[in-house]
């Protein structure tokens, strides 16, 4: 089972930007469709965005996320990124990466996550 380590979270004002990184080890992300997930307090974890192994196919969970977030993968660096712009208080959550659950089981152990807090 591969390992993941998310970073780049923080406290930001509404309208601000953050770039999350997810460094993988033990497995190559190039073998998997990958995704970012988030879990807000009191809510279930939800998928935010997914990207195919080649990067050719990208999907975002909602219209709002589609026009503010960008999922990026660098297979050479074995790292997944999430560029988040125009952040809103509703984006406050713990963010995680893993293989896309649309493609089967999770192939990595869940990492510690990156806390994103957006103040109004």
C-alpha positions as a Markdown table, in Angstrom:
| # | Residue | x | y | z |
|---|---|---|---|---|
| 1 | Unk | 0.0 | 0.0 | 0.0 |
| 2 | Unk | 1.3 | 3.4 | -0.9 |
| 3 | Unk | 1.7 | 6.3 | 1.4 |
| 4 | Unk | 0.5 | 9.9 | 0.9 |
| 5 | Unk | 1.5 | 13.2 | 2.5 |
| 6 | Unk | -0.6 | 16.3 | 1.9 |
| 7 | Unk | 0.7 | 19.8 | 2.5 |
| 8 | Unk | -0.1 | 23.4 | 1.7 |
| 9 | Unk | -3.2 | 24.0 | 3.8 |
| 10 | Unk | -3.7 | 27.0 | 5.9 |
| 11 | Unk | -5.9 | 29.9 | 7.0 |
| 12 | Unk | -6.9 | 32.3 | 4.2 |
| 13 | Unk | -9.5 | 35.0 | 3.8 |
| 14 | Unk | -12.4 | 34.5 | 1.4 |
| 15 | Unk | -11.2 | 35.2 | -2.1 |
| 16 | Unk | -7.7 | 34.0 | -1.4 |
| 17 | Unk | -5.8 | 31.1 | -2.9 |
| 18 | Unk | -4.0 | 28.0 | -1.8 |
| 19 | Unk | -2.0 | 25.3 | -3.5 |
| 20 | Unk | -2.2 | 21.9 | -2.0 |
| 21 | Unk | 0.4 | 19.2 | -2.7 |
| 22 | Unk | 0.2 | 15.5 | -2.2 |
| 23 | Unk | 3.5 | 13.6 | -2.3 |
| 24 | Unk | 3.2 | 9.8 | -2.8 |
| 25 | Unk | 5.6 | 7.1 | -1.9 |
| 26 | Unk | 5.6 | 3.3 | -2.1 |
| 27 | Unk | 3.5 | 3.3 | -5.3 |
| 28 | Unk | 3.6 | 5.4 | -8.5 |
| 29 | Unk | 0.7 | 7.7 | -9.0 |
| 30 | Unk | 1.2 | 7.2 | -12.7 |
| 31 | Unk | -0.5 | 3.9 | -12.4 |
| 32 | Unk | -3.7 | 5.3 | -11.1 |
| 33 | Unk | -6.4 | 7.8 | -11.7 |
| 34 | Unk | -6.1 | 10.1 | -8.7 |
| 35 | Unk | -8.4 | 12.5 | -6.9 |
| 36 | Unk | -8.7 | 15.1 | -4.2 |
| 37 | Unk | -11.3 | 14.7 | -1.4 |
| 38 | Unk | -12.4 | 16.8 | 1.4 |
| 39 | Unk | -14.3 | 16.4 | 4.7 |
| 40 | Unk | -15.9 | 19.2 | 6.5 |
| 41 | Unk | -16.7 | 19.0 | 10.2 |
| 42 | Unk | -19.8 | 16.9 | 10.7 |
| 43 | Unk | -20.0 | 15.8 | 7.1 |
| 44 | Unk | -18.9 | 12.8 | 5.1 |
| 45 | Unk | -15.8 | 12.8 | 2.9 |
| 46 | Unk | -16.6 | 13.9 | -0.6 |
| 47 | Unk | -14.7 | 13.9 | -3.9 |
| 48 | Unk | -13.6 | 17.3 | -5.1 |
| 49 | Unk | -11.8 | 16.5 | -8.4 |
| 50 | Unk | -10.3 | 13.6 | -10.2 |
| 51 | Unk | -7.7 | 13.2 | -12.9 |
| 52 | Unk | -6.9 | 10.2 | -15.1 |
| 53 | Unk | -3.5 | 8.6 | -15.0 |
| 54 | Unk | -2.4 | 10.4 | -18.1 |
| 55 | Unk | -4.0 | 13.7 | -17.1 |
| 56 | Unk | -6.1 | 13.7 | -20.2 |
| 57 | Unk | -9.4 | 13.4 | -18.4 |
| 58 | Unk | -10.3 | 15.7 | -15.5 |
| 59 | Unk | -13.6 | 15.9 | -13.6 |
| 60 | Unk | -14.8 | 18.3 | -10.9 |
| 61 | Unk | -17.5 | 17.5 | -8.5 |
| 62 | Unk | -19.5 | 20.7 | -8.7 |
| 63 | Unk | -19.9 | 23.7 | -11.0 |
| 64 | Unk | -18.5 | 25.9 | -8.3 |
| 65 | Unk | -15.3 | 23.9 | -7.8 |
| 66 | Unk | -14.8 | 23.5 | -11.6 |
| 67 | Unk | -14.5 | 27.2 | -12.1 |
| 68 | Unk | -12.2 | 27.9 | -9.1 |
| 69 | Unk | -10.0 | 24.8 | -8.6 |
| 70 | Unk | -7.5 | 23.0 | -10.8 |
| 71 | Unk | -6.2 | 19.5 | -10.3 |
| 72 | Unk | -2.7 | 18.9 | -11.6 |
| 73 | Unk | -0.5 | 15.8 | -11.6 |
| 74 | Unk | 3.3 | 15.5 | -12.0 |
| 75 | Unk | 4.0 | 11.8 | -12.5 |
| 76 | Unk | 7.7 | 12.4 | -12.6 |
| 77 | Unk | 7.6 | 14.0 | -9.1 |
| 78 | Unk | 5.0 | 11.4 | -8.0 |
| 79 | Unk | 3.0 | 14.4 | -6.7 |
| 80 | Unk | -0.6 | 15.5 | -7.1 |
| 81 | Unk | -1.6 | 19.2 | -6.7 |
| 82 | Unk | -4.8 | 21.2 | -6.2 |
| 83 | Unk | -4.7 | 24.9 | -7.0 |
| 84 | Unk | -7.6 | 26.6 | -5.3 |
| 85 | Unk | -8.6 | 30.1 | -6.2 |
| 86 | Unk | -11.4 | 32.4 | -5.0 |
| 87 | Unk | -11.8 | 30.4 | -1.9 |
| 88 | Unk | -15.1 | 30.5 | 0.0 |
| 89 | Unk | -15.9 | 29.8 | 3.6 |
| 90 | Unk | -17.8 | 26.7 | 2.4 |
| 91 | Unk | -14.5 | 25.3 | 1.2 |
| 92 | Unk | -13.3 | 24.9 | 4.8 |
| 93 | Unk | -12.4 | 21.3 | 5.3 |
| 94 | Unk | -9.7 | 18.8 | 5.6 |
| 95 | Unk | -8.4 | 17.9 | 2.2 |
| 96 | Unk | -7.0 | 14.5 | 1.3 |
| 97 | Unk | -5.7 | 12.8 | -1.9 |
| 98 | Unk | -5.9 | 9.2 | -3.0 |
| 99 | Unk | -6.7 | 7.1 | -6.0 |
| 100 | Unk | -10.0 | 7.9 | -7.5 |
| 101 | Unk | -12.8 | 5.8 | -6.0 |
| 102 | Unk | -14.5 | 5.8 | -9.5 |
| 103 | Unk | -11.7 | 3.4 | -10.6 |
| 104 | Unk | -11.9 | 0.9 | -7.8 |
| 105 | Unk | -10.5 | 0.6 | -4.3 |
| 106 | Unk | -8.2 | 3.0 | -2.6 |
| 107 | Unk | -4.6 | 2.0 | -3.5 |
| 108 | Unk | -2.9 | 4.3 | -1.0 |
| 109 | Unk | -3.2 | 4.6 | 2.8 |
| 110 | Unk | -4.9 | 7.8 | 3.7 |
| 111 | Unk | -2.5 | 10.6 | 4.6 |
| 112 | Unk | -2.8 | 13.1 | 7.5 |
| 113 | Unk | -4.7 | 15.6 | 5.2 |
| 114 | Unk | -4.3 | 19.3 | 4.8 |
| 115 | Unk | -6.5 | 21.6 | 6.8 |
| 116 | Unk | -8.0 | 24.5 | 4.7 |
| 117 | Unk | -9.8 | 27.2 | 6.7 |
| 118 | Unk | -11.4 | 30.1 | 4.8 |
| 119 | Unk | -12.6 | 33.1 | 6.9 |
| 120 | Unk | -15.3 | 35.4 | 5.7 |
